[in-house]
Amino acid sequence: MATSSSEVRAVGAEGGTAAGGVVRASKPRTSAKGEQTRRRLIAAARTLLSGAGDTPFTTRNVAALSGVTHGMCHYHFANRTDLVVAVIEDIRPEWILPVEEMVDAPGPFAERAERVIAFLGETEGPDLARLYSAVHWIAVNDERVRAVWEAEYRRWRAAFVRLFQVLADELGNGLDPQPLGDAVAAAADGLAAIKSLNAEVDGAAVIRTLVHGLTTAATAAQG
């Protein structure tokens, strides 16, 4: 497919001569217009994956919804898998990055835990809940999506493990943070599914009860 000059341009500053006189090729950089097109395609993919309406999730439908040609959609994303991977990366700031920031910010375990509990207690929108479900289903049938989705969940669980590592360091009793972190991460996943069906569930209270119970058990083991 021909490259649109309005979408991508070569930038000479990215080329040059490496050590030993080897000439490095210039790398194409996506223009501002091209990035806007890409963002529209990702937004359209999110809309279709979240089940808004009865339109199937296809590259042709994503292109139509975003207002670009089917060919331009395939210029940015080779296939449906590329689109799903882009969506996974796009939603990372909505669930993983906030928890990582709250866990890694300064403070004792109790303070960090309360930040995370408050975040997990927020009601998740139905569109995002459906989007997670759609990505889960695709991951079962697409090995590449599965690998990327599994990596995201490893990163998600790792944040909770780091949270309980703070508690382990405070207690100094050889506490293993892995099973505690995994337990809270799994509970948070299940809570999101429940709240997508019943928004009246007090998510913060549920997670706080679990975290406090695990903390109490870990502290008692110190004695």
N, CA, C and O of each residue as an XYZ file, in Angstrom:
892
protein
N       0.845     -1.185      0.000
C       0.000      0.000      0.000
C       0.883      1.239      0.000
O       1.857      1.296      0.751
N       0.565      2.235     -0.828
C       1.362      3.443     -0.902
C       1.246      4.227      0.393
O       0.200      4.228      1.042
N       2.326      4.889      0.758
C       2.330      5.695      1.970
C       1.817      7.082      1.665
O       2.261      7.716      0.707
N       0.896      7.555      2.462
C       0.350      8.895      2.291
C       1.307      9.905      2.890
O       1.680      9.794      4.058
N       1.714     10.903      2.089
C       2.653     11.895      2.580
C       2.062     12.732      3.697
O       2.798     13.307      4.499
N       0.727     12.806      3.759
C       0.086     13.570      4.820
C       0.044     12.804      6.130
O      -0.191     13.390      7.187
N       0.270     11.506      6.069
C       0.217     10.674      7.265
C       1.599     10.441      7.850
O       1.747     10.459      9.072
N       2.617     10.223      7.028
C       3.949      9.883      7.510
C       4.991     10.664      6.740
O       4.865     10.840      5.528
N       6.018     11.133      7.427
C       7.118     11.805      6.773
C       8.427     11.304      7.373
O       8.474     10.941      8.548
N       9.481     11.284      6.576
C      10.793     10.868      7.069
C      11.467     12.061      7.717
O      11.391     13.178      7.207
N      12.119     11.826      8.832
C      12.779     12.885      9.560
C      14.277     12.628      9.545
O      14.746     11.655     10.136
N      15.034     13.496      8.870
C      16.457     13.273      8.718
C      17.210     13.278     10.024
O      18.254     12.636     10.147
N      16.690     13.998     11.004
C      17.393     14.097     12.284
C      17.521     12.764     12.979
O      18.365     12.593     13.860
N      16.669     11.798     12.580
C      16.724     10.496     13.221
C      17.743      9.589     12.536
O      18.032      8.496     13.024
N      18.285     10.040     11.405
C      19.326      9.274     10.754
C      20.690      9.746     11.247
O      20.793     10.368     12.304
N      21.747      9.444     10.471
C      23.060      9.909     10.871
C      24.089      8.818     10.682
O      23.818      7.773     10.090
N      25.271      9.081     11.196
C      26.369      8.133     11.052
C      26.727      7.555     12.410
O      27.041      8.294     13.343
N      26.679      6.253     12.516
C      26.996      5.577     13.770
C      28.501      5.364     13.857
O      29.243      5.696     12.933
N      28.942      4.801     14.985
C      30.362      4.514     15.178
C      30.855      3.597     14.076
O      30.165      2.654     13.688
N      32.068      3.878     13.565
C      32.608      3.037     12.505
C      32.177      3.495     11.134
O      32.482      2.830     10.143
N      31.463      4.631     11.042
C      31.075      5.169      9.753
C      29.866      4.515      9.128
O      29.583      4.752      7.954
N      29.134      3.689      9.884
C      27.945      3.036      9.351
C      26.801      4.036      9.295
O      26.473      4.668     10.299
N      26.203      4.177      8.140
C      25.102      5.120      7.975
C      23.813      4.498      8.473
O      23.440      3.398      8.068
N      23.137      5.217      9.357
C      21.851      4.749      9.869
C      20.734      5.325      9.034
O      20.743      6.512      8.706
N      19.771      4.490      8.688
C      18.641      4.945      7.880
C      17.719      5.807      8.730
O      17.538      5.561      9.923
N      17.141      6.818      8.098
C      16.160      7.641      8.790
C      14.899      6.831      9.050
O      14.504      6.009      8.223
N      14.264      7.062     10.196
C      13.053      6.337     10.551
C      11.829      7.213     10.273
O      11.848      8.412     10.553
N      10.775      6.621      9.728
C       9.572      7.418      9.487
C       8.922      7.802     10.796
O       8.906      7.018     11.745
N       8.394      8.989     10.849
C       7.684      9.453     12.037
C       6.242      9.763     11.658
O       5.987     10.442     10.663
N       5.324      9.276     12.437
C       3.925      9.531     12.157
C       3.627     11.010     12.370
O       3.979     11.575     13.405
N       2.977     11.636     11.392
C       2.646     13.048     11.500
C       1.529     13.248     12.507
O       0.916     12.289     12.976
N       1.271     14.515     12.833
C       0.189     14.817     13.769
C      -1.146     14.335     13.203
O      -1.982     13.806     13.936
N      -1.339     14.518     11.904
C      -2.588     14.063     11.285
C      -2.697     12.550     11.343
O      -3.772     12.005     11.595
N      -1.569     11.868     11.107
C      -1.586     10.413     11.167
C      -1.889      9.907     12.560
O      -2.598      8.915     12.724
N      -1.346     10.593     13.580
C      -1.617     10.190     14.959
C      -3.082     10.416     15.309
O      -3.678      9.618     16.034
N      -3.669     11.501     14.797
C      -5.092     11.751     15.031
C      -5.948     10.650     14.412
O      -6.929     10.201     15.005
N      -5.563     10.223     13.213
C      -6.294      9.128     12.551
C      -6.184      7.848     13.362
O      -7.166      7.132     13.555
N      -4.981      7.574     13.830
C      -4.770      6.372     14.633
C      -5.614      6.409     15.905
O      -6.208      5.402     16.291
N      -5.664      7.579     16.556
C      -6.445      7.702     17.789
C      -7.926      7.486     17.501
O      -8.625      6.859     18.297
N      -8.415      8.001     16.366
C      -9.831      7.805     16.016
C     -10.138      6.329     15.789
O     -11.199      5.841     16.177
N      -9.211      5.631     15.163
C      -9.409      4.197     14.916
C      -9.446      3.414     16.226
O     -10.267      2.512     16.386
N      -8.569      3.752     17.153
C      -8.560      3.067     18.446
C      -9.851      3.351     19.198
O     -10.430      2.451     19.806
N     -10.304      4.604     19.158
C     -11.558      4.961     19.834
C     -12.732      4.201     19.237
O     -13.613      3.738     19.962
N     -12.744      4.073     17.917
C     -13.822      3.331     17.261
C     -13.753      1.850     17.618
O     -14.783      1.210     17.829
N     -12.536      1.307     17.684
C     -12.376     -0.103     18.067
C     -12.887     -0.326     19.485
O     -13.535     -1.337     19.758
N     -12.604      0.604     20.384
C     -13.098      0.489     21.761
C     -14.624      0.495     21.777
O     -15.247     -0.284     22.498
N     -15.211      1.365     20.990
C     -16.672      1.454     20.957
C     -17.293      0.146     20.484
O     -18.259     -0.338     21.074
N     -16.737     -0.424     19.422
C     -17.301     -1.671     18.891
C     -17.026     -2.848     19.827
O     -17.887     -3.708     20.009
N     -15.851     -2.889     20.411
C     -15.531     -3.982     21.332
C     -16.392     -3.939     22.587
O     -16.705     -4.975     23.173
N     -16.770     -2.732     22.993
C     -17.587     -2.610     24.211
C     -19.041     -2.971     23.964
O     -19.857     -2.951     24.886
N     -19.370     -3.303     22.709
C     -20.715     -3.782     22.409
C     -21.753     -2.704     22.254
O     -22.947     -2.972     22.383
N     -21.320     -1.474     21.976
C     -22.273     -0.390     21.763
C     -22.966     -0.600     20.413
O     -22.360     -0.395     19.361
N     -24.221     -1.003     20.448
C     -24.941     -1.311     19.215
C     -24.714     -2.745     18.784
O     -24.133     -3.539     19.524
N     -25.168     -3.074     17.596
C     -25.075     -4.449     17.097
C     -24.034     -4.593     15.994
O     -24.016     -5.608     15.297
N     -23.169     -3.602     15.823
C     -22.178     -3.639     14.750
C     -21.022     -4.562     15.123
O     -20.399     -4.375     16.168
N     -20.728     -5.551     14.289
C     -19.629     -6.475     14.598
C     -18.276     -5.756     14.598
O     -18.099     -4.732     13.938
N     -17.341     -6.310     15.344
C     -16.000     -5.745     15.405
C     -15.182     -6.262     14.229
O     -14.667     -7.379     14.268
N     -15.065     -5.458     13.193
C     -14.243     -5.763     12.020
C     -13.455     -4.514     11.669
O     -13.832     -3.408     12.056
N     -12.360     -4.684     10.936
C     -11.573     -3.517     10.536
C     -12.393     -2.595      9.642
O     -12.250     -1.375      9.711
N     -13.250     -3.170      8.804
C     -14.084     -2.348      7.924
C     -15.061     -1.504      8.740
O     -15.272     -0.331      8.433
N     -15.651     -2.086      9.763
C     -16.597     -1.332     10.589
C     -15.889     -0.299     11.460
O     -16.419      0.784     11.712
N     -14.691     -0.644     11.914
C     -13.906      0.324     12.683
C     -13.581      1.534     11.807
O     -13.690      2.676     12.252
N     -13.180      1.274     10.556
C     -12.869      2.368      9.632
C     -14.095      3.237      9.391
O     -14.006      4.464      9.410
N     -15.236      2.600      9.164
C     -16.454      3.351      8.895
C     -16.844      4.222     10.084
O     -17.222      5.381      9.911
N     -16.751      3.670     11.281
C     -17.133      4.414     12.478
C     -16.194      5.593     12.726
O     -16.619      6.637     13.219
N     -14.923      5.425     12.384
C     -13.947      6.484     12.629
C     -13.893      7.500     11.492
O     -13.239      8.536     11.609
N     -14.583      7.200     10.391
C     -14.645      8.152      9.292
C     -13.438      8.154      8.380
O     -13.129      9.171      7.759
N     -12.744      7.013      8.292
C     -11.604      6.912      7.383
C     -11.840      5.730      6.447
O     -12.738      4.918      6.670
N     -11.026      5.643      5.401
C     -11.180      4.545      4.464
C     -10.686      3.245      5.086
O      -9.879      3.242      6.016
N     -11.197      2.138      4.541
C     -10.743      0.835      5.012
C      -9.246      0.669      4.776
O      -8.541      0.088      5.601
N      -8.764      1.186      3.637
C      -7.343      1.095      3.334
C      -6.492      1.849      4.340
O      -5.412      1.392      4.714
N      -6.983      3.014      4.782
C      -6.228      3.782      5.767
C      -6.203      3.068      7.116
O      -5.217      3.141      7.849
N      -7.306      2.372      7.438
C      -7.325      1.581      8.673
C      -6.225      0.534      8.623
O      -5.502      0.338      9.600
N      -6.097     -0.143      7.475
C      -5.076     -1.182      7.353
C      -3.676     -0.598      7.219
O      -2.690     -1.301      7.441
N      -3.577      0.669      6.863
C      -2.264      1.309      6.863
C      -1.737      1.429      8.296
O      -0.550      1.230      8.550
N      -2.631      1.754      9.218
C      -2.237      1.914     10.622
C      -2.249      0.591     11.381
O      -1.420      0.374     12.265
N      -3.177     -0.287     11.044
C      -3.329     -1.568     11.749
C      -3.523     -2.672     10.714
O      -4.484     -2.652      9.944
N      -2.614     -3.621     10.702
C      -2.648     -4.652      9.675
C      -3.908     -5.506      9.741
O      -4.416     -5.959      8.715
N      -4.415     -5.726     10.968
C      -5.559     -6.621     11.128
C      -6.260     -6.344     12.457
O      -5.898     -5.423     13.189
N      -7.267     -7.162     12.748
C      -8.025     -6.996     13.991
C      -7.132     -7.169     15.218
O      -7.300     -6.469     16.217
N      -6.201     -8.086     15.142
C      -5.319     -8.322     16.286
C      -4.530     -7.068     16.636
O      -4.409     -6.717     17.809
N      -3.994     -6.392     15.627
C      -3.266     -5.146     15.871
C      -4.150     -4.125     16.574
O      -3.694     -3.417     17.472
N      -5.411     -4.050     16.166
C      -6.347     -3.111     16.790
C      -6.593     -3.464     18.253
O      -6.606     -2.582     19.112
N      -6.787     -4.741     18.537
C      -7.051     -5.164     19.908
C      -5.838     -4.880     20.793
O      -5.985     -4.418     21.924
N      -4.649     -5.157     20.278
C      -3.425     -4.880     21.042
C      -3.322     -3.383     21.336
O      -2.938     -2.987     22.436
N      -3.664     -2.563     20.357
C      -3.633     -1.110     20.563
C      -4.648     -0.688     21.618
O      -4.377      0.209     22.418
N      -5.807     -1.326     21.624
C      -6.830     -1.015     22.629
C      -6.330     -1.408     24.021
O      -6.533     -0.667     24.983
N      -5.682     -2.561     24.133
C      -5.139     -2.996     25.425
C      -4.155     -1.962     25.954
O      -4.179     -1.622     27.136
N      -3.296     -1.467     25.080
C      -2.342     -0.441     25.492
C      -3.067      0.859     25.856
O      -2.643      1.585     26.754
N      -4.155      1.139     25.154
C      -4.892      2.386     25.369
C      -5.593      2.418     26.719
O      -5.725      3.485     27.318
N      -6.046      1.260     27.211
C      -6.785      1.251     28.476
C      -5.876      1.086     29.692
O      -6.341      1.154     30.830
N      -4.587      0.872     29.457
C      -3.655      0.707     30.581
C      -3.702      1.879     31.570
O      -3.667      1.645     32.778
N      -3.780      3.132     31.097
C      -3.835      4.254     32.052
C      -5.114      4.306     32.875
O      -5.212      5.087     33.821
N      -6.092      3.482     32.523
C      -7.365      3.521     33.230
C      -7.462      2.499     34.355
O      -8.377      2.571     35.175
N      -6.522      1.536     34.406
C      -6.616      0.547     35.481
C      -5.264      0.161     36.066
O      -5.148      0.012     37.282
N      -4.242     -0.005     35.237
C      -2.961     -0.448     35.773
C      -2.118      0.717     36.289
O      -1.630      0.676     37.418
N      -1.948      1.746     35.478
C      -1.072      2.842     35.862
C      -1.499      3.535     37.154
O      -0.636      3.861     37.969
N      -2.808      3.776     37.378
C      -3.188      4.415     38.647
C      -2.793      3.589     39.868
O      -2.313      4.133     40.862
N      -2.998      2.268     39.790
C      -2.639      1.409     40.928
C      -1.128      1.425     41.140
O      -0.659      1.499     42.276
N      -0.368      1.356     40.054
C       1.090      1.397     40.185
C       1.543      2.694     40.851
O       2.412      2.678     41.723
N       0.956      3.810     40.441
C       1.341      5.101     41.009
C       0.981      5.181     42.492
O       1.751      5.711     43.293
N      -0.186      4.658     42.856
C      -0.617      4.697     44.261
C       0.244      3.799     45.136
O       0.552      4.141     46.277
N       0.627      2.655     44.598
C       1.459      1.721     45.361
C       2.876      2.261     45.523
O       3.474      2.141     46.592
N       3.408      2.854     44.460
C       4.809      3.268     44.470
C       5.033      4.657     45.063
O       6.174      5.054     45.296
N       3.951      5.396     45.306
C       4.103      6.709     45.935
C       4.564      6.527     47.380
O       4.276      5.491     47.979
N       5.274      7.504     47.961
C       5.797      7.367     49.329
C       4.678      7.182     50.354
O       3.539      7.597     50.138
N       5.028      6.552     51.465
C       4.085      6.381     52.559
C       4.132      4.980     53.123
O       4.633      4.064     52.471
N       3.614      4.799     54.336
C       3.564      3.466     54.941
C       2.532      2.588     54.232
O       1.757      3.062     53.401
N       2.540      1.308     54.578
C       1.623      0.363     53.941
C       0.169      0.808     54.081
O      -0.573      0.786     53.099
N      -0.248      1.209     55.273
C      -1.652      1.568     55.498
C      -2.095      2.708     54.589
O      -3.213      2.705     54.074
N      -1.219      3.673     54.399
C      -1.557      4.820     53.556
C      -1.643      4.413     52.089
O      -2.571      4.811     51.385
N      -0.693      3.632     51.635
C      -0.708      3.177     50.245
C      -1.921      2.285     49.983
O      -2.578      2.403     48.949
N      -2.209      1.394     50.930
C      -3.340      0.486     50.771
C      -4.655      1.256     50.673
O      -5.518      0.907     49.869
N      -4.811      2.293     51.480
C      -6.049      3.060     51.470
C      -6.237      3.787     50.143
O      -7.362      3.919     49.661
N      -5.148      4.254     49.556
C      -5.245      4.883     48.229
C      -5.761      3.887     47.200
O      -6.639      4.203     46.398
N      -5.204      2.684     47.234
C      -5.609      1.653     46.276
C      -7.062      1.238     46.516
O      -7.826      1.067     45.565
N      -7.439      1.077     47.777
C      -8.808      0.674     48.118
C      -9.809      1.692     47.595
O     -10.833      1.318     47.024
N      -9.524      2.976     47.785
C     -10.428      4.022     47.313
C     -10.579      3.967     45.799
O     -11.679      4.152     45.277
N      -9.488      3.715     45.095
C      -9.543      3.635     43.631
C     -10.354      2.427     43.186
O     -11.191      2.537     42.290
N     -10.111      1.269     43.809
C     -10.823      0.049     43.419
C     -12.301      0.127     43.773
O     -13.118     -0.582     43.185
N     -12.654      0.989     44.735
C     -14.048      1.121     45.127
C     -14.875      1.952     44.173
O     -16.103      1.965     44.268
N     -14.226      2.648     43.253
C     -14.963      3.457     42.291
C     -15.730      2.561     41.325
O     -15.252      1.500     40.925
N     -16.924      3.009     40.962
C     -17.758      2.225     40.053
C     -17.200      2.299     38.641
O     -16.974      3.382     38.103
N     -16.986      1.149     38.061
C     -16.472      1.070     36.701
C     -17.626      1.190     35.721
O     -18.669      0.562     35.904
N     -17.444      1.993     34.683
C     -18.502      2.173     33.699
C     -18.823      0.874     32.980
O     -17.939      0.037     32.798
N     -20.080      0.689     32.564
C     -20.466     -0.552     31.882
C     -19.723     -0.767     30.571
O     -19.451     -1.908     30.197
N     -19.385      0.325     29.858
C     -18.658      0.172     28.603
C     -17.283     -0.436     28.830
O     -16.847     -1.305     28.075
N     -16.598      0.028     29.880
C     -15.269     -0.505     30.171
C     -15.350     -1.951     30.628
O     -14.487     -2.756     30.280
N     -16.365     -2.291     31.394
C     -16.551     -3.670     31.836
C     -16.782     -4.592     30.633
O     -16.221     -5.685     30.560
N     -17.618     -4.132     29.692
C     -17.861     -4.940     28.486
C     -16.601     -5.045     27.633
O     -16.348     -6.071     27.001
N     -15.816     -3.974     27.623
C     -14.582     -3.985     26.852
C     -13.615     -5.027     27.395
O     -13.016     -5.775     26.622
N     -13.453     -5.087     28.724
C     -12.603     -6.109     29.335
C     -13.081     -7.506     28.950
O     -12.282     -8.376     28.604
N     -14.389     -7.705     29.014
C     -14.949     -9.026     28.688
C     -14.665     -9.398     27.242
O     -14.331    -10.545     26.944
N     -14.796     -8.432     26.348
C     -14.547     -8.693     24.930
C     -13.093     -9.057     24.689
O     -12.796     -9.977     23.926
N     -12.189     -8.338     25.337
C     -10.763     -8.635     25.174
C     -10.442    -10.019     25.739
O      -9.657    -10.763     25.151
N     -11.050    -10.364     26.880
C     -10.873    -11.705     27.447
C     -11.274    -12.772     26.429
O     -10.549    -13.744     26.218
N     -12.420    -12.584     25.810
C     -12.929    -13.589     24.862
C     -12.006    -13.708     23.660
O     -11.705    -14.816     23.214
N     -11.555    -12.578     23.134
C     -10.646    -12.605     21.987
C      -9.332    -13.269     22.371
O      -8.746    -13.996     21.568
N      -8.864    -13.027     23.592
C      -7.602    -13.614     24.045
C      -7.654    -15.134     24.054
O      -6.635    -15.792     23.842
N      -8.820    -15.689     24.293
C      -8.970    -17.147     24.299
C      -8.728    -17.719     22.908
O      -8.282    -18.858     22.767
N      -9.026    -16.919     21.876
C      -8.968    -17.415     20.501
C      -7.822    -16.835     19.677
O      -7.643    -17.216     18.520
N      -7.061    -15.938     20.242
C      -5.969    -15.286     19.511
C      -4.719    -15.317     20.384
O      -4.669    -14.660     21.424
N      -3.715    -16.074     19.966
C      -2.530    -16.279     20.798
C      -1.777    -14.981     21.064
O      -1.265    -14.776     22.165
N      -1.704    -14.112     20.077
C      -0.976    -12.864     20.287
C      -1.696    -11.967     21.293
O      -1.067    -11.390     22.180
N      -2.997    -11.856     21.153
C      -3.768    -11.060     22.113
C      -3.641    -11.668     23.504
O      -3.509    -10.951     24.496
N      -3.680    -12.992     23.569
C      -3.553    -13.667     24.866
C      -2.222    -13.327     25.530
O      -2.175    -13.055     26.730
N      -1.147    -13.342     24.756
C       0.172    -13.054     25.316
C       0.242    -11.617     25.845
O       0.790    -11.367     26.918
N      -0.316    -10.688     25.082
C      -0.296     -9.280     25.502
C      -1.183     -9.069     26.722
O      -0.806     -8.352     27.649
N      -2.364     -9.694     26.725
C      -3.311     -9.546     27.837
C      -2.760    -10.174     29.110
O      -2.925     -9.628     30.200
N      -2.105    -11.324     28.968
C      -1.488    -11.970     30.124
C      -0.384    -11.085     30.704
O      -0.233    -10.996     31.922
N       0.379    -10.438     29.839
C       1.438     -9.555     30.308
C       0.858     -8.375     31.089
O       1.443     -7.935     32.079
N      -0.296     -7.863     30.642
C      -0.940     -6.774     31.363
C      -1.376     -7.225     32.751
O      -1.214     -6.498     33.731
N      -1.929     -8.428     32.823
C      -2.373     -8.927     34.123
C      -1.199     -9.253     35.033
O      -1.319     -9.122     36.251
N      -0.080     -9.670     34.484
C       1.108     -9.881     35.318
C       1.555     -8.547     35.923
O       1.956     -8.477     37.084
N       1.476     -7.507     35.120
C       1.841     -6.177     35.606
C       0.856     -5.710     36.680
O       1.255     -5.103     37.674
N      -0.429     -5.995     36.474
C      -1.478     -5.654     37.447
C      -1.224     -6.348     38.784
O      -1.255     -5.712     39.837
N      -0.971     -7.664     38.731
C      -0.744     -8.423     39.960
C       0.542     -7.969     40.650
O       0.613     -7.917     41.878
N       1.548     -7.644     39.854
C       2.839     -7.243     40.423
C       2.693     -5.990     41.286
O       3.399     -5.839     42.282
N       1.784     -5.096     40.910
C       1.588     -3.880     41.705
C       1.076     -4.223     43.103
O       1.510     -3.622     44.085
N       0.161     -5.180     43.201
C      -0.369     -5.583     44.506
C       0.676     -6.336     45.317
O       0.723     -6.225     46.542
N       1.502     -7.093     44.632
C       2.581     -7.789     45.338
C       3.553     -6.767     45.931
O       4.030     -6.936     47.054
N       3.845     -5.710     45.175
C       4.731     -4.662     45.701
C       4.097     -3.977     46.908
O       4.789     -3.585     47.848
N       2.767     -3.838     46.870
C       2.073     -3.234     48.010
C       2.315     -4.055     49.272
O       2.638     -3.508     50.326
N       2.157     -5.360     49.159
C       2.352     -6.209     50.340
C       3.830     -6.409     50.666
O       4.169     -6.832     51.772
N       4.702     -6.110     49.721
C       6.125     -6.127     50.037
C       6.446     -5.000     51.017
O       7.323     -5.135     51.870
N       5.715     -3.874     50.880
C       5.886     -2.767     51.836
C       5.510     -3.244     53.236
O       6.204     -2.947     54.209
N       4.398     -3.990     53.331
C       3.990     -4.531     54.635
C       5.029     -5.509     55.157
O       5.360     -5.496     56.343
N       5.544     -6.358     54.275
C       6.559     -7.331     54.688
C       7.795     -6.628     55.237
O       8.381     -7.060     56.229
N       8.180     -5.545     54.581
C       9.351     -4.793     55.046
C       9.080     -4.147     56.403
O       9.968     -4.082     57.253
N       7.852     -3.672     56.602
C       7.507     -3.042     57.879
C       7.493     -4.066     59.015
O       7.946     -3.779     60.123
N       6.971     -5.260     58.731
C       6.870     -6.289     59.765
C       8.201     -6.978     60.008
O       8.528     -7.338     61.138
N       8.960     -7.157     58.949
C      10.257     -7.811     59.076
C      10.164     -9.244     59.555
O      11.072     -9.731     60.228
N       9.075     -9.933     59.217
C       8.881    -11.298     59.707
C       8.942    -12.355     58.605
O       8.464    -13.476     58.784
N       9.525    -11.996     57.477
C       9.654    -12.964     56.396
C       8.361    -13.224     55.649
O       8.229    -14.248     54.978
N       7.410    -12.318     55.755
C       6.127    -12.458     55.071
C       6.333    -12.564     53.564
O       7.085    -11.781     52.984
N       5.671    -13.526     52.927
C       5.722    -13.675     51.474
C       4.609    -12.816     50.871
O       3.436    -13.130     51.072
N       4.927    -11.754     50.146
C       3.888    -10.859     49.626
C       3.155    -11.400     48.404
O       2.099    -10.881     48.041
N       3.700    -12.439     47.761
C       3.127    -12.924     46.504
C       1.676    -13.404     46.639
O       0.811    -12.908     45.917
N       1.383    -14.350     47.536
C      -0.003    -14.829     47.611
C      -0.977    -13.752     48.086
O      -2.141    -13.755     47.684
N      -0.521    -12.836     48.934
C      -1.398    -11.768     49.412
C      -1.727    -10.811     48.270
O      -2.881    -10.427     48.079
N      -0.703    -10.435     47.520
C      -0.935     -9.553     46.380
C      -1.816    -10.200     45.331
O      -2.712     -9.559     44.781
N      -1.561    -11.479     45.050
C      -2.382    -12.197     44.068
C      -3.834    -12.284     44.530
O      -4.753    -12.180     43.717
N      -4.040    -12.471     45.821
C      -5.410    -12.591     46.352
C      -6.196    -11.295     46.150
O      -7.354    -11.328     45.733
N      -5.570    -10.157     46.445
C      -6.264     -8.880     46.299
C      -6.480     -8.556     44.818
O      -7.529     -8.029     44.449
N      -5.502     -8.866     43.975
C      -5.663     -8.626     42.535
C      -6.827     -9.440     41.983
O      -7.629     -8.931     41.199
N      -6.921    -10.710     42.394
C      -8.006    -11.563     41.932
C      -9.351    -11.064     42.450
O     -10.347    -11.080     41.726
N      -9.375    -10.619     43.709
C     -10.608    -10.099     44.281
C     -11.061     -8.844     43.549
O     -12.255     -8.649     43.322
N     -10.108     -7.993     43.180
C     -10.439     -6.766     42.457
C     -11.026     -7.097     41.093
O     -11.959     -6.431     40.643
N     -10.486     -8.125     40.424
C     -11.036     -8.546     39.131
C     -12.474     -9.028     39.285
O     -13.354     -8.643     38.515
N     -12.704     -9.868     40.279
C     -14.052    -10.386     40.503
C     -15.020     -9.294     40.897
O     -16.182     -9.313     40.493
N     -14.549     -8.338     41.686
C     -15.401     -7.232     42.119
C     -15.848     -6.398     40.925
O     -17.002     -5.975     40.856
N     -14.934     -6.161     39.981
C     -15.287     -5.385     38.792
C     -16.403     -6.074     38.009
O     -17.308     -5.415     37.496
N     -16.333     -7.403     37.920
C     -17.382     -8.141     37.208
C     -18.713     -8.048     37.934
O     -19.758     -7.872     37.307
N     -18.676     -8.164     39.254
C     -19.906     -8.089     40.042
C     -20.531     -6.703     39.949
O     -21.745     -6.570     39.789
N     -19.694     -5.673     40.050
C     -20.216     -4.312     40.036
C     -20.771     -3.921     38.672
O     -21.610     -3.025     38.581
N     -20.314     -4.579     37.614
C     -20.864     -4.292     36.293
C     -22.311     -4.762     36.201
O     -23.063     -4.309     35.338
N     -22.701     -5.675     37.097
C     -24.079     -6.177     37.135
C     -24.882     -5.554     38.263
O     -26.103     -5.424     38.170
N     -24.190     -5.170     39.332
C     -24.875     -4.593     40.490
C     -24.028     -3.466     41.066
O     -23.122     -3.702     41.865
N     -24.333     -2.240     40.652
C     -23.545     -1.083     41.060
C     -23.713     -0.749     42.532
O     -22.974      0.085     43.056
N     -24.670     -1.379     43.216
C     -24.907     -1.077     44.626
C     -23.886     -1.739     45.550
O     -23.807     -1.399     46.731
N     -23.111     -2.674     45.025
C     -22.082     -3.326     45.836
C     -21.046     -2.287     46.254
O     -20.545     -1.538     45.416
N     -20.726     -2.239     47.535
C     -19.741     -1.299     48.066
C     -18.346     -1.874     47.842
O     -17.825     -2.618     48.673
N     -17.756     -1.519     46.716
C     -16.465     -2.077     46.350
C     -15.369     -1.759     47.341
O     -14.554     -2.621     47.669
N     -15.342     -0.518     47.825
C     -14.306     -0.129     48.778
C     -14.396     -0.953     50.054
O     -13.374     -1.370     50.599
N     -15.616     -1.189     50.533
C     -15.794     -1.967     51.764
C     -15.327     -3.404     51.568
O     -14.718     -3.993     52.461
N     -15.616     -3.965     50.392
C     -15.214     -5.351     50.109
C     -13.696     -5.474     50.104
O     -13.139     -6.347     50.769
N     -13.030     -4.606     49.358
C     -11.576     -4.679     49.258
C     -10.920     -4.337     50.592
O      -9.920     -4.948     50.970
N     -11.483     -3.361     51.303
C     -10.912     -2.985     52.607
C     -10.989     -4.153     53.588
O     -10.051     -4.398     54.347
N     -12.117     -4.872     53.567
C     -12.269     -6.025     54.446
C     -11.214     -7.082     54.150
O     -10.624     -7.658     55.064
N     -10.985     -7.330     52.873
C      -9.991     -8.327     52.481
C      -8.589     -7.877     52.879
O      -7.840     -8.643     53.483
N      -8.232     -6.638     52.543
C      -6.889     -6.143     52.841
C      -6.638     -6.138     54.352
O      -5.576     -6.563     54.807
N      -7.619     -5.656     55.130
C      -7.449     -5.616     56.576
C      -7.359     -7.024     57.165
O      -6.597     -7.264     58.102
N      -8.135     -7.946     56.614
C      -8.072     -9.324     57.093
C      -6.712     -9.938     56.840
O      -6.153    -10.602     57.712
N      -6.165     -9.714     55.622
C      -4.851    -10.240     55.309
C      -3.769     -9.580     56.149
O      -2.811    -10.226     56.575
N      -3.938     -8.281     56.379
C      -2.961     -7.563     57.187
C      -2.963     -8.058     58.630
O      -1.909     -8.231     59.241
N      -4.154     -8.281     59.161
C      -4.266     -8.770     60.539
C      -3.625    -10.146     60.679
O      -2.909    -10.415     61.644
N      -3.892    -11.018     59.699
C      -3.304    -12.355     59.731
C      -1.778    -12.291     59.625
O      -1.063    -13.029     60.303
N      -1.297    -11.396     58.765
C       0.153    -11.283     58.601
C       0.818    -10.742     59.860
O       1.908    -11.170     60.239
N       0.136     -9.784     60.505
C       0.675     -9.202     61.746
C       0.678    -10.222     62.868
O       1.618    -10.283     63.661
N      -0.398    -11.040     62.936
C      -0.484    -12.055     63.977
C       0.627    -13.086     63.820
O       1.122    -13.637     64.803
N       1.011    -13.340     62.580
C       2.068    -14.316     62.345
C       3.411    -13.844     62.839
O       4.345    -14.635     62.976
N       3.514    -12.551     63.110
C       4.758    -11.991     63.617
C       5.017    -12.382     65.062
O       6.158    -12.425     65.523
N       3.898    -12.674     65.781
C       4.031    -12.955     67.196
C       4.565    -14.322     67.527
O       4.714    -14.659     68.701
